[in-house]
Amino acid sequence: MAEAMAAMGQTAAVAPGGPPRPTLYAASGGRKFAFSFVFLLLLPFFVSLPPMFFWRLSQGHWHGTFGLAVLAVAFSFIMFLILIELMHSLMARIEIGDKAVKLTLPSGRGPTPMIRYKTREIPYSDIKAIETRREIYGGSVAPVMLKGARLILKDDTPVKLGYVSEADSDPSFPYPDIAHQIAERAGLAVTDMGNVRRSAQKKFLGLKKTLVAEREGTVDESQIAELNASHRRWVMRLIFLLVGLVVVGIALDIIFPPSSGLPPALTSFKTLILRQFTPAPDAPKPR
């Protein structure tokens, strides 16, 4: 029962007069089943792409091969994302015990869980500090705010717990809350390191600073509020633009009904353009 409660993001009960029970954080069975089902469902189609390419190239069928290549690249990217989430659901696990915390977490760099995982057990006596901070990626058009937590051991080795998006109100692994629970059992206070603007290109793609001109540094709360307000304005502009395009398309379809096999909106523009540039026919000469 305690494990089920912890898996849902709740703290396990404490026995009266006894030590606290271990609190387990792991993905739910429904999440594991969903990602496993989607991955296995798409896997036969993904595996069939190389034989399709080989057959087309060996037979000299070049028509449509470029479109198939674009589809294969997009499909591979989607399968990679699903594989990452599937591995995280099956392997990620945090057990907060009485005297130590046992972690099975991604060992890759950055907030995106990767395929490599590492299991380690850290006694609370080896923890020197516990830190949390907010990392901000992107600009006013599409800002992404992640809340991260990590442990600092007494030999100054950082141990990353993970990141959660502030847009996700119910994450499977609430890492900031987990950090506070570890701090409570270790007898430490959680240190808030503030807000930091980070470059996604540098962190995930390994690009040098000379190749990327994106700003980095600390960000105060007023700048975050301004960033959110600018993001809301961009979203409203995009909504108005899409609504305006739909209204214009409907109006053109009403004014210029389709008379060919083209889509109605394209037929309308075609008719309007032809009327502007087609010369009027000469009047017949009287006999």
TITORPA-213328 format. One record per residue (C-alpha): residue number from 0; y, x, z. Coordinates in nm, 4 decimals, decimal comma, padded with zeros to 6 digits. Layout:
// residues N
+-----+----------+----------+----------+
!  nr !        v !        u !        w !
+-----+----------+----------+----------+
! NUM !        Y !        X !        Z !
...
+-----+----------+----------+----------+
// end
This chain:
// residues 287
+-----+----------+----------+----------+
!  nr !        v !        u !        w !
+-----+----------+----------+----------+
!   0 !  00,0000 !  00,0000 !  00,0000 !
!   1 !  00,2365 !  00,2834 !  00,0816 !
!   2 !  00,1715 !  00,4436 ! -00,2559 !
!   3 !  00,2373 !  00,1181 ! -00,4384 !
!   4 !  00,5670 !  00,0740 ! -00,2574 !
!   5 !  00,6747 !  00,4304 ! -00,3325 !
!   6 !  00,5845 !  00,3944 ! -00,6992 !
!   7 !  00,8279 !  00,1039 ! -00,7171 !
!   8 !  01,1062 !  00,3188 ! -00,5762 !
!   9 !  01,0723 !  00,2049 ! -00,2145 !
!  10 !  01,0136 !  00,4074 !  00,0990 !
!  11 !  00,6769 !  00,3820 !  00,2639 !
!  12 !  00,6525 !  00,2363 !  00,6104 !
!  13 !  00,6517 !  00,4575 !  00,9185 !
!  14 !  00,3862 !  00,4102 !  01,1821 !
!  15 !  00,5363 !  00,3492 !  01,5297 !
!  16 !  00,5152 !  00,6616 !  01,7417 !
!  17 !  00,3509 !  00,8660 !  01,4652 !
!  18 !  00,4543 !  01,0975 !  01,1828 !
!  19 !  00,5954 !  00,9418 !  00,8635 !
!  20 !  00,3382 !  00,8571 !  00,6003 !
!  21 !  00,3453 !  01,0473 !  00,2706 !
!  22 !  00,5673 !  00,8817 !  00,0129 !
!  23 !  00,4332 !  00,8934 ! -00,3412 !
!  24 !  00,6408 !  00,8572 ! -00,6558 !
!  25 !  00,4497 !  00,8086 ! -00,9797 !
!  26 !  00,4704 !  00,5945 ! -01,2914 !
!  27 !  00,3278 !  00,2454 ! -01,2633 !
!  28 !  00,0069 !  00,1408 ! -01,4378 !
!  29 !  00,1984 ! -00,0880 ! -01,6714 !
!  30 !  00,4196 !  00,1979 ! -01,7911 !
!  31 !  00,1172 !  00,4217 ! -01,8499 !
!  32 ! -00,0651 !  00,1470 ! -02,0409 !
!  33 !  00,2397 !  00,0614 ! -02,2550 !
!  34 !  00,3037 !  00,4181 ! -02,3731 !
!  35 ! -00,0688 !  00,4854 ! -02,4221 !
!  36 ! -00,1080 !  00,1679 ! -02,6282 !
!  37 !  00,1948 !  00,2399 ! -02,8494 !
!  38 !  00,0915 !  00,6024 ! -02,9036 !
!  39 ! -00,2688 !  00,5142 ! -02,9956 !
!  40 ! -00,1483 !  00,2305 ! -03,2185 !
!  41 !  00,0811 !  00,4587 ! -03,4216 !
!  42 ! -00,1470 !  00,7645 ! -03,4204 !
!  43 ! -00,3700 !  00,6609 ! -03,7210 !
!  44 ! -00,0615 !  00,6051 ! -03,9390 !
!  45 !  00,0845 !  00,9400 ! -03,8300 !
!  46 ! -00,2403 !  01,1270 ! -03,8982 !
!  47 ! -00,2641 !  00,9718 ! -04,2457 !
!  48 !  00,0683 !  01,1257 ! -04,3573 !
!  49 ! -00,0648 !  01,4800 ! -04,4385 !
!  50 ! -00,3511 !  01,3466 ! -04,6610 !
!  51 ! -00,0999 !  01,1256 ! -04,8413 !
!  52 !  00,1241 !  01,4235 ! -04,9102 !
!  53 ! -00,1696 !  01,6358 ! -05,0257 !
!  54 ! -00,2919 !  01,3658 ! -05,2645 !
!  55 !  00,0555 !  01,3113 ! -05,4131 !
!  56 !  00,1198 !  01,6826 ! -05,4649 !
!  57 ! -00,2264 !  01,7531 ! -05,6053 !
!  58 ! -00,2024 !  01,4626 ! -05,8510 !
!  59 !  00,1574 !  01,5379 ! -05,9487 !
!  60 !  00,2981 !  01,2066 ! -05,8267 !
!  61 !  00,6567 !  01,2993 ! -05,7492 !
!  62 !  00,8011 !  00,9494 ! -05,7699 !
!  63 !  00,8729 !  00,8311 ! -05,4143 !
!  64 !  00,7600 !  01,1596 ! -05,2553 !
!  65 !  01,1093 !  01,2397 ! -05,1265 !
!  66 !  01,1331 !  00,9002 ! -04,9550 !
!  67 !  00,7911 !  00,9554 ! -04,8024 !
!  68 !  00,9064 !  01,2957 ! -04,6726 !
!  69 !  01,2100 !  01,1381 ! -04,5048 !
!  70 !  00,9856 !  00,8731 ! -04,3515 !
!  71 !  00,7458 !  01,1436 ! -04,2276 !
!  72 !  01,0267 !  01,3369 ! -04,0582 !
!  73 !  01,1579 !  01,0249 ! -03,8831 !
!  74 !  00,8051 !  00,9181 ! -03,7872 !
!  75 !  00,7314 !  01,2650 ! -03,6446 !
!  76 !  01,0459 !  01,2536 ! -03,4324 !
!  77 !  00,9548 !  00,9113 ! -03,2945 !
!  78 !  00,5981 !  01,0208 ! -03,2182 !
!  79 !  00,7293 !  01,3297 ! -03,0380 !
!  80 !  00,9533 !  01,1147 ! -02,8176 !
!  81 !  00,6657 !  00,8784 ! -02,7398 !
!  82 !  00,4399 !  01,1758 ! -02,6575 !
!  83 !  00,7020 !  01,3144 ! -02,4171 !
!  84 !  00,7298 !  00,9822 ! -02,2349 !
!  85 !  00,3516 !  00,9389 ! -02,2321 !
!  86 !  00,2982 !  01,2832 ! -02,0786 !
!  87 !  00,5681 !  01,2169 ! -01,8216 !
!  88 !  00,4102 !  00,8843 ! -01,7271 !
!  89 !  00,0629 !  01,0341 ! -01,6907 !
!  90 !  00,1469 !  01,3625 ! -01,5180 !
!  91 !  00,4760 !  01,3378 ! -01,3277 !
!  92 !  00,4181 !  01,2923 ! -00,9555 !
!  93 !  00,6127 !  01,3591 ! -00,6352 !
!  94 !  00,4468 !  01,3349 ! -00,2948 !
!  95 !  00,6780 !  01,3669 !  00,0039 !
!  96 !  00,4528 !  01,4654 !  00,2941 !
!  97 !  00,5079 !  01,5389 !  00,6595 !
!  98 !  00,5488 !  01,9170 !  00,6308 !
!  99 !  00,5750 !  01,9830 !  00,2563 !
! 100 !  00,6620 !  01,8183 ! -00,0734 !
! 101 !  00,4153 !  01,8402 ! -00,3617 !
! 102 !  00,5716 !  01,8288 ! -00,7080 !
! 103 !  00,4149 !  01,7887 ! -01,0506 !
! 104 !  00,7149 !  01,7926 ! -01,2825 !
! 105 !  00,8158 !  01,9228 ! -01,6264 !
! 106 !  00,8750 !  02,2940 ! -01,6337 !
! 107 !  01,0919 !  02,2816 ! -01,9447 !
! 108 !  01,4657 !  02,3288 ! -01,9394 !
! 109 !  01,7060 !  02,0371 ! -01,9494 !
! 110 !  01,6940 !  01,6730 ! -01,8395 !
! 111 !  01,4517 !  01,5625 ! -02,1129 !
! 112 !  01,0911 !  01,5858 ! -01,9854 !
! 113 !  00,8850 !  01,8182 ! -02,1990 !
! 114 !  00,5119 !  01,8657 ! -02,2384 !
! 115 !  00,4687 !  02,1674 ! -02,0078 !
! 116 !  00,4112 !  02,0671 ! -01,6448 !
! 117 !  00,3805 !  02,2691 ! -01,3263 !
! 118 !  00,2389 !  02,1706 ! -00,9875 !
! 119 !  00,3701 !  02,3338 ! -00,6737 !
! 120 !  00,3717 !  02,2573 ! -00,3028 !
! 121 !  00,6886 !  02,3543 ! -00,1168 !
! 122 !  00,6988 !  02,3566 !  00,2646 !
! 123 !  01,0186 !  02,2144 !  00,4073 !
! 124 !  01,0713 !  02,5411 !  00,5965 !
! 125 !  01,1115 !  02,7223 !  00,2614 !
! 126 !  01,4000 !  02,5012 !  00,1443 !
! 127 !  01,7485 !  02,6408 !  00,1979 !
! 128 !  01,9595 !  02,3702 !  00,0331 !
! 129 !  01,9333 !  02,0474 ! -00,1653 !
! 130 !  02,1952 !  01,9769 ! -00,4306 !
! 131 !  02,2921 !  01,6838 ! -00,6497 !
! 132 !  02,5471 !  01,6667 ! -00,9280 !
! 133 !  02,6544 !  01,4531 ! -01,2204 !
! 134 !  02,6396 !  01,6026 ! -01,5700 !
! 135 !  02,8468 !  01,4518 ! -01,8498 !
! 136 !  02,7506 !  01,4935 ! -02,2159 !
! 137 !  02,9366 !  01,3812 ! -02,5242 !
! 138 !  03,2881 !  01,2461 ! -02,5606 !
! 139 !  03,4666 !  00,9143 ! -02,5418 !
! 140 !  03,2648 !  00,7601 ! -02,8272 !
! 141 !  02,9205 !  00,7954 ! -02,6686 !
! 142 !  02,9346 !  00,9559 ! -02,3229 !
! 143 !  02,6089 !  01,0101 ! -02,1345 !
! 144 !  02,6205 !  01,0545 ! -01,7579 !
! 145 !  02,3160 !  01,1937 ! -01,5801 !
! 146 !  02,2671 !  01,2342 ! -01,2067 !
! 147 !  02,0499 !  01,5348 ! -01,1245 !
! 148 !  01,8947 !  01,6853 ! -00,8132 !
! 149 !  01,7384 !  02,0211 ! -00,7332 !
! 150 !  01,6045 !  02,2258 ! -00,4435 !
! 151 !  01,7236 !  02,5761 ! -00,3571 !
! 152 !  01,4569 !  02,7840 ! -00,1851 !
! 153 !  01,5315 !  03,0572 !  00,0679 !
! 154 !  01,4680 !  03,3228 ! -00,1970 !
! 155 !  01,7436 !  03,1526 ! -00,4081 !
! 156 !  01,4904 !  03,0121 ! -00,6543 !
! 157 !  01,6133 !  02,6775 ! -00,7965 !
! 158 !  01,3547 !  02,4016 ! -00,8330 !
! 159 !  01,4707 !  02,1174 ! -01,0537 !
! 160 !  01,3631 !  01,7693 ! -00,9513 !
! 161 !  01,5023 !  01,5816 ! -01,2496 !
! 162 !  01,7780 !  01,3638 ! -01,3900 !
! 163 !  01,8394 !  00,9901 ! -01,4074 !
! 164 !  02,0832 !  00,8085 ! -01,6321 !
! 165 !  02,3523 !  00,6166 ! -01,4509 !
! 166 !  02,3011 !  00,3369 ! -01,7048 !
! 167 !  01,9431 !  00,2909 ! -01,5758 !
! 168 !  01,9588 !  00,0716 ! -01,2670 !
! 169 !  01,5849 !  00,0963 ! -01,1889 !
! 170 !  01,4421 !  00,4382 ! -01,2850 !
! 171 !  01,0777 !  00,5234 ! -01,2271 !
! 172 !  01,1810 !  00,8420 ! -01,0469 !
! 173 !  01,5110 !  00,7966 ! -00,8587 !
! 174 !  01,5666 !  01,1692 ! -00,8161 !
! 175 !  01,8893 !  01,1471 ! -00,6105 !
! 176 !  01,7145 !  00,9157 ! -00,3616 !
! 177 !  01,4114 !  01,1462 ! -00,3577 !
! 178 !  01,6420 !  01,4388 ! -00,2805 !
! 179 !  01,7853 !  01,2500 !  00,0191 !
! 180 !  01,4346 !  01,1734 !  00,1459 !
! 181 !  01,3334 !  01,5389 !  00,1179 !
! 182 !  01,6529 !  01,6427 !  00,2944 !
! 183 !  01,5831 !  01,3988 !  00,5765 !
! 184 !  01,2371 !  01,5449 !  00,6364 !
! 185 !  01,3602 !  01,9032 !  00,5989 !
! 186 !  01,6471 !  01,8476 !  00,8391 !
! 187 !  01,9115 !  01,9360 !  00,5793 !
! 188 !  02,2170 !  01,7704 !  00,4310 !
! 189 !  02,2428 !  01,6985 !  00,0600 !
! 190 !  02,5257 !  01,8931 ! -00,1050 !
! 191 !  02,7129 !  01,7061 ! -00,3784 !
! 192 !  02,8182 !  01,9619 ! -00,6401 !
! 193 !  03,0563 !  01,7201 ! -00,8108 !
! 194 !  03,0884 !  01,6358 ! -01,1802 !
! 195 !  03,0263 !  01,8875 ! -01,4579 !
! 196 !  03,0817 !  01,8507 ! -01,8313 !
! 197 !  02,7956 !  02,0087 ! -02,0237 !
! 198 !  02,7239 !  02,0778 ! -02,3890 !
! 199 !  02,4043 !  01,9189 ! -02,5175 !
! 200 !  02,3952 !  02,1568 ! -02,8152 !
! 201 !  02,4031 !  02,4642 ! -02,5935 !
! 202 !  02,1611 !  02,3335 ! -02,3337 !
! 203 !  01,8922 !  02,1848 ! -02,5563 !
! 204 !  01,9312 !  02,3740 ! -02,8853 !
! 205 !  02,0155 !  02,7137 ! -02,7373 !
! 206 !  02,3256 !  02,7611 ! -02,9544 !
! 207 !  02,5690 !  03,0354 ! -02,8649 !
! 208 !  02,9129 !  02,9583 ! -02,7286 !
! 209 !  03,0708 !  03,0979 ! -03,0442 !
! 210 !  02,8933 !  02,8347 ! -03,2530 !
! 211 !  02,9862 !  02,5339 ! -03,0410 !
! 212 !  03,3423 !  02,4500 ! -02,9400 !
! 213 !  03,2537 !  02,1716 ! -02,6977 !
! 214 !  03,4288 !  02,1838 ! -02,3621 !
! 215 !  03,2545 !  02,2598 ! -02,0380 !
! 216 !  03,3754 !  02,2608 ! -01,6789 !
! 217 !  03,4313 !  02,0382 ! -01,3803 !
! 218 !  03,5500 !  01,6794 ! -01,4202 !
! 219 !  03,7238 !  01,4716 ! -01,1549 !
! 220 !  03,6818 !  01,0985 ! -01,0967 !
! 221 !  04,0053 !  01,0068 ! -01,2776 !
! 222 !  03,8814 !  01,1774 ! -01,5944 !
! 223 !  03,5502 !  00,9944 ! -01,5676 !
! 224 !  03,7326 !  00,6613 ! -01,5345 !
! 225 !  03,9433 !  00,7480 ! -01,8393 !
! 226 !  03,6284 !  00,8474 ! -02,0297 !
! 227 !  03,4598 !  00,5161 ! -01,9485 !
! 228 !  03,7711 !  00,3205 ! -02,0462 !
! 229 !  03,7926 !  00,5061 ! -02,3790 !
! 230 !  03,4228 !  00,4384 ! -02,4387 !
! 231 !  03,4735 !  00,0656 ! -02,3786 !
! 232 !  03,7629 !  00,0640 ! -02,6275 !
! 233 !  03,5472 !  00,2326 ! -02,8917 !
! 234 !  03,2678 ! -00,0182 ! -02,8347 !
! 235 !  03,5093 ! -00,3128 ! -02,8696 !
! 236 !  03,6501 ! -00,1650 ! -03,1911 !
! 237 !  03,2996 ! -00,1288 ! -03,3298 !
! 238 !  03,2153 ! -00,4880 ! -03,2352 !
! 239 !  03,5320 ! -00,6206 ! -03,4003 !
! 240 !  03,4615 ! -00,4126 ! -03,7113 !
! 241 !  03,1066 ! -00,5479 ! -03,7434 !
! 242 !  03,2226 ! -00,9058 ! -03,6837 !
! 243 !  03,4995 ! -00,8582 ! -03,9410 !
! 244 !  03,2534 ! -00,7301 ! -04,1999 !
! 245 !  03,0258 ! -01,0309 ! -04,1416 !
! 246 !  03,3191 ! -01,2730 ! -04,1739 !
! 247 !  03,4436 ! -01,1048 ! -04,4941 !
! 248 !  03,0917 ! -01,1105 ! -04,6399 !
! 249 !  03,0494 ! -01,4808 ! -04,5648 !
! 250 !  03,3939 ! -01,5586 ! -04,7120 !
! 251 !  03,3162 ! -01,3681 ! -05,0317 !
! 252 !  02,9833 ! -01,5478 ! -05,0666 !
! 253 !  03,1622 ! -01,8824 ! -05,0360 !
! 254 !  03,4379 ! -01,7913 ! -05,2812 !
! 255 !  03,2102 ! -01,6155 ! -05,5316 !
! 256 !  02,8634 ! -01,7736 ! -05,5287 !
! 257 !  02,5849 ! -01,5386 ! -05,6457 !
! 258 !  02,4935 ! -01,5685 ! -06,0112 !
! 259 !  02,2531 ! -01,2747 ! -06,0581 !
! 260 !  01,9678 ! -01,0981 ! -05,8844 !
! 261 !  02,2080 ! -00,8814 ! -05,6812 !
! 262 !  02,2713 ! -00,9564 ! -05,3142 !
! 263 !  02,5509 ! -01,2126 ! -05,2712 !
! 264 !  02,8058 ! -00,9694 ! -05,1257 !
! 265 !  02,7485 ! -00,7152 ! -05,4072 !
! 266 !  02,7694 ! -00,9938 ! -05,6680 !
! 267 !  03,1013 ! -01,1042 ! -05,5223 !
! 268 !  03,2533 ! -00,7562 ! -05,5408 !
! 269 !  03,1123 ! -00,7085 ! -05,8914 !
! 270 !  03,2682 ! -01,0357 ! -06,0112 !
! 271 !  03,6036 ! -00,9501 ! -05,8545 !
! 272 !  03,6112 ! -00,6038 ! -06,0111 !
! 273 !  03,5063 ! -00,7284 ! -06,3547 !
! 274 !  03,7862 ! -00,9873 ! -06,3506 !
! 275 !  04,0410 ! -00,7159 ! -06,2801 !
! 276 !  03,9351 ! -00,4730 ! -06,5546 !
! 277 !  03,7850 ! -00,6924 ! -06,8282 !
! 278 !  04,0462 ! -00,7710 ! -07,0984 !
! 279 !  04,1000 ! -01,1331 ! -07,1826 !
! 280 !  03,9432 ! -01,2459 ! -07,5143 !
! 281 !  04,1777 ! -01,2849 ! -07,8081 !
! 282 !  04,2740 ! -01,6401 ! -07,8969 !
! 283 !  04,1172 ! -01,7661 ! -08,2240 !
! 284 !  04,3518 ! -01,7584 ! -08,5220 !
! 285 !  04,4356 ! -02,0991 ! -08,6668 !
! 286 !  04,2975 ! -02,1616 ! -09,0145 !
+-----+----------+----------+----------+
// end
